[in-house]
């Protein structure tokens, strides 16, 4: 009996001294509580500069001209137009100046149309509202049901032997469509052969496409010198020698209103370039006239000059530039 008691005591002591190990606990969060890992932001890449094919290099040139100009002593509207590369009539229109285009010292002139819209792009008249086309009314539909029938309704007749034996009525025949006779195609009439029309002035387009030519033949008396005040080239010649347009364009000035230029012609070739022809003895074109390259526009003279010559300028956005950069080699 004592043996069994000691055996039980030994077993209990062994169980109390054995190290106890706890089962591992795994935390399981609910599926909705999990947070997705934030996506790594991709590095931003700058888009490469787009080059538009066919765009001229001058299209990206910065326009240096101010939006306003303060009139100084000795200024004229014609001179301001030449200085900034505008038609003086455009400046007059932007500033509500009417002929004879008198300006005053200290007057502020706009060198740009309102809202940056060119004068020629402004509407010439009020917009006319055209009436809307009326559409045929749709067939009436029954509210909350199928469309109403427009065919004739059946008529109830009293019962009789005659009505029972009568054949059913034939459906009404729709009238056949009658096509209107088609007009015969008119034969092209033969037109009399006419002589080819003279070459029209080329439309003002890209600056790179402008084709330049010498305005007169003769010896170069003095070349372009921006620092020395020579804003163009002087070409020697004889009295009455033809002066030709160096390129196609529109005459924006024709007169003798600019001091130091004598009888002057200014041609606007496009939005960038003007050309000026000074000291003429006679002017053969009028303001607003379209001219072609090589067309005779004046005759050489010595007005406001000490000798017979042609003073020729090319201006880019109003700034004088060396004509030698644009003119071809002299023959």
Order of alpha helices (4+ residues) and beta strands (2+ residues): alpha-beta-alpha-alpha-beta-alpha-beta-beta-beta-beta-beta-beta-beta-beta-beta-beta
